C-alpha cells in the first residue's frame, strides 16, 4: 500500500511538473526546436524572445524594414487538437497590426489582419529604389490562406490616404500627387494579386508569383490620374506599362 501511494505521488508530481513546464516553458526554449525551420524564411531575423510559449513576445526584422515587436497568445486547446491558434499584435516604428494565425500540418491561415502602416515605414525600403511616398495605409480584415507553402485564398483590402510620391528618373527626381486609393486582395492562377482602384475605377495591379517575381501593371487611366504622358490613344483599362522585379 505504501509503495502504491509513493508511486501515485510520484506520478502526480511528474504530471504537475509537465503541466508547469508546458504552461511556463520559456518561448526561447521552444524556439530552439524550430530554429532550423525558421532559418529557412528568407531575409528574416528573430531575436529578443521573451515570455512563455503561451504568452510571449519576440522582435522580428524582414530585410531593411524596422523591427516589429510581436506579442502573441496561444490557445491551449488548439495544441491538443494538433494545431496552433494564436492572436498577435505586431507593432513598432510607424506600424501596428493585429490578427489571428491558425496553422496545422496542412495549411496556415492569417485571419482578420488589420491595422495601420505609415509610409515612413515602407520608405525604409522604398528609398533604396528611389521611391519616397507620404500618407498612411490601413489594412481592413485581410485573410490569407497558405497551402503547400503558397497562397491559395486571399481577401480583404488596403486603403491608402493618398499624397505625394517622389521617384528617381534619368532626368532627376520627379513627383506626382495622387488621391486616395483602395487595394483589394485575391488569388488567381497561383498569383497573389492586389487590384488597386480609385473611385471603383481600376488603376493598376500588383502580381506576386510563387517564384518570387512581382509585376506592377499600370493602366492608362492611372497615368492620366498621375498627370503622366503616354497612352492617350489607348482604352483607359489597357495595361500600357509593366514593371517586374524579383523580391523573394
C-alpha positions in Angstrom: 0.0 0.0 0.0 2.8 2.4 0.9 4.6 1.6 -2.3 1.5 2.3 -4.3 1.0 5.6 -2.6 4.6 6.6 -3.3 4.1 5.6 -6.9 0.9 7.6 -7.1 2.6 10.6 -5.5 5.4 10.3 -7.9 3.1 10.2 -11.0 1.2 13.2 -9.6 4.4 15.2 -9.1 5.6 14.3 -12.6 2.3 15.3 -14.2 2.3 18.6 -12.2 5.8 19.3 -13.4 4.9 18.6 -17.0 1.9 20.9 -16.7 4.0 23.6 -15.1 6.6 23.2 -17.9 4.1 23.3 -20.7 2.4 26.4 -19.3 5.5 28.4 -18.2 8.2 27.0 -20.6 10.3 29.9 -21.9 9.4 30.7 -25.5 13.2 30.9 -26.2 13.5 27.2 -25.3 10.7 26.3 -27.7 12.3 28.4 -30.4 15.3 26.2 -30.3 13.2 23.2 -31.6 12.1 25.2 -34.6 15.1 27.5 -35.4 16.3 25.3 -38.3 12.9 25.6 -40.0 12.6 29.3 -39.2 16.1 29.9 -40.6 14.7 28.9 -44.0 12.5 32.0 -44.1 14.3 34.4 -46.4 15.8 37.7 -45.2 14.1 37.3 -41.7 15.7 37.6 -38.3 14.0 36.7 -35.0 15.6 37.8 -31.6 14.8 39.0 -28.1 12.4 36.2 -27.4 10.7 36.5 -24.0 7.8 35.2 -22.1 6.3 31.7 -22.4 5.1 29.6 -25.2 1.5 30.6 -24.4 2.0 34.3 -23.8 5.3 35.7 -25.2 6.9 38.2 -27.5 9.8 38.4 -30.0 11.5 41.0 -32.2 11.3 40.3 -35.9 13.0 42.0 -38.8 12.5 41.5 -42.5 15.2 42.9 -44.8 15.7 46.6 -44.1 12.3 47.2 -42.6 12.3 48.5 -39.0 11.9 45.9 -36.3 8.5 44.7 -35.2 7.7 43.6 -31.6 5.3 40.7 -31.9 3.2 39.8 -28.8 1.2 36.6 -29.0 -1.2 34.5 -27.0 -1.6 30.8 -27.9 -4.9 29.0 -27.3 -4.1 25.8 -25.2 -6.9 23.7 -26.6 -5.6 24.1 -30.1 -2.4 22.2 -29.2 -4.5 19.2 -28.0 -6.1 19.2 -31.5 -2.7 19.1 -33.2 -2.8 22.7 -34.4 -1.8 26.2 -33.3 -4.3 29.0 -32.8 -2.8 32.3 -31.7 -3.7 36.0 -31.7 -0.9 38.5 -32.2 0.0 42.2 -32.2 2.9 43.4 -34.3 4.0 47.0 -33.5 7.0 49.2 -34.0 8.2 52.3 -35.7 5.2 53.7 -37.8 3.1 50.5 -37.8 0.7 48.4 -35.7 -1.1 45.3 -36.8 -3.4 42.8 -35.1 -4.7 39.4 -36.3 -5.0 35.7 -35.8 -2.8 32.9 -37.0 -4.1 29.3 -37.3 -1.8 26.6 -38.5 -1.8 22.8 -38.7 0.2 20.3 -40.6 -1.6 21.1 -43.9 -2.2 24.8 -44.1 -1.8 28.2 -42.4 -4.3 31.0 -42.2 -3.9 34.7 -41.3 -7.3 35.9 -40.2 -8.7 39.3 -39.6 -5.4 41.1 -40.2 -6.0 44.8 -39.6 -4.1 47.9 -38.6 -2.2 50.9 -39.9 1.2 51.3 -41.6 2.6 54.8 -42.1 4.5 55.5 -45.3 7.7 56.2 -43.3 7.9 52.5 -42.5 7.7 51.5 -46.2 10.1 54.3 -47.2 12.9 52.5 -45.3 12.9 50.1 -48.2 11.4 52.2 -51.0 14.2 54.8 -50.7 16.7 52.1 -51.9 14.7 52.0 -55.1 14.5 55.8 -55.4 10.8 55.9 -54.3 9.6 58.0 -51.3 5.9 58.5 -50.5 3.6 60.1 -48.0 0.3 59.0 -46.5 -0.9 56.1 -44.4 -2.0 52.6 -45.3 -5.0 51.0 -43.4 -5.4 47.2 -43.6 -9.0 46.0 -43.4 -9.9 42.5 -42.5 -7.3 40.7 -44.6 -7.5 36.9 -44.7 -4.8 34.8 -46.3 -4.6 31.0 -46.6 -1.4 29.2 -47.4 -1.4 25.6 -48.7 1.8 23.8 -49.7 3.9 26.9 -49.0 1.9 29.2 -51.2 -1.3 31.3 -51.1 -4.5 29.6 -52.1 -7.0 32.1 -50.9 -6.9 35.9 -50.2 -9.5 38.6 -49.3 -9.6 42.0 -47.6 -8.4 45.4 -48.6 -5.8 48.1 -48.1 -6.8 51.8 -48.2 -4.2 54.5 -48.8 -5.0 58.0 -47.8 -3.3 59.5 -50.9 -0.5 62.0 -51.1 2.8 62.7 -52.8 5.1 60.0 -54.4 8.6 61.0 -55.4 10.7 58.8 -57.7 14.0 58.9 -59.4 14.3 59.0 -63.2 17.1 59.7 -65.7 16.0 63.3 -65.7 16.3 63.6 -61.9 13.8 63.4 -59.1 10.1 63.6 -60.1 6.9 63.7 -58.1 3.2 63.1 -58.5 0.2 63.8 -56.2 -2.4 61.1 -56.0 -5.9 60.9 -54.5 -6.9 58.1 -52.1 -6.6 54.6 -53.5 -8.1 51.2 -52.5 -6.4 47.8 -53.0 -8.3 44.5 -52.9 -6.7 41.1 -52.5 -7.4 37.9 -54.4 -5.6 34.8 -55.7 -5.8 33.9 -59.4 -3.7 31.4 -61.3 -1.5 30.8 -58.3 -0.7 34.5 -58.0 -1.4 36.7 -55.1 -2.9 39.8 -56.6 -3.7 43.3 -55.3 -6.0 45.2 -57.6 -5.9 49.0 -56.9 -8.8 51.3 -57.6 -9.8 55.0 -57.3 -13.5 55.6 -57.0 -14.1 52.0 -58.3 -12.1 52.5 -61.4 -9.1 50.2 -62.0 -5.7 52.0 -61.8 -3.0 49.3 -61.6 -2.4 45.8 -60.1 0.4 44.0 -58.3 1.0 40.3 -59.1 3.2 38.2 -56.8 4.3 34.8 -58.3 5.4 31.7 -56.4 8.9 32.0 -57.8 9.3 35.4 -56.1 8.8 37.6 -59.1 6.4 40.6 -58.7 5.0 42.6 -61.6 3.3 46.0 -61.5 0.8 46.6 -64.3 -0.3 50.2 -64.8 -3.5 51.1 -66.7 -3.6 54.1 -69.0 -6.1 55.6 -66.5 -3.5 55.6 -63.8 -1.1 57.6 -66.0 -3.8 60.2 -66.7 -4.6 60.4 -62.9 -0.9 60.9 -62.1 -0.6 63.5 -64.8 2.0 61.4 -66.7 2.2 61.4 -70.5 1.7 58.2 -72.5 -1.1 56.0 -73.7 -3.5 58.8 -74.5 -4.9 56.9 -77.5 -5.5 53.7 -75.5 -8.6 52.5 -73.7 -8.4 53.6 -70.0 -8.4 49.9 -68.8 -5.5 49.0 -71.1 -2.2 48.0 -69.3 0.5 50.0 -71.0 3.3 49.9 -68.5 4.6 46.8 -66.7 7.5 46.7 -64.2 8.9 43.4 -63.0 11.3 42.6 -60.1 12.3 39.5 -58.1 11.6 40.3 -54.4 11.6 36.8 -52.8 
